[in-house]
Amino acid sequence: MGSTADKIKGKANEVAGKTRQAAGKAADSKSMQAKGKAQEVKGDLQQAKGEAKSAVKKAAK
């Protein structure tokens, strides 16, 4: 997967995770909140991976 795709998927996971956390909070569901936080963290890591790929590409030029 390319750096841009990683960044996009990461952002999507981050937003979905925040949404899931909010829904969990509204429903008073600790489980849903935890799953949302995990998805948000996954998104953050995907974005970092995309940034790292971009840095490597730039350094290689």
WOMO-V383123 format. One record per residue. N is the residue number from 1. D_CENTER is the distance of its C-alpha to the mean C-alpha in whole Angstrom. Layout:
N & D_CENTER
N & D_CENTER
This chain:
1 & 15
2 & 15
3 & 14
4 & 13
5 & 12
6 & 9
7 & 8
8 & 9
9 & 7
10 & 4
11 & 5
12 & 6
13 & 4
14 & 4
15 & 7
16 & 8
17 & 8
18 & 10
19 & 12
20 & 13
21 & 13
22 & 16
23 & 17
24 & 18
25 & 19
26 & 22
27 & 23
28 & 23
29 & 21
30 & 20
31 & 18
32 & 16
33 & 15
34 & 14
35 & 12
36 & 10
37 & 10
38 & 9
39 & 6
40 & 5
41 & 6
42 & 5
43 & 1
44 & 4
45 & 6
46 & 6
47 & 6
48 & 9
49 & 10
50 & 11
51 & 13
52 & 15
53 & 16
54 & 17
55 & 19
56 & 20
57 & 22
58 & 23
59 & 25
60 & 26
61 & 28
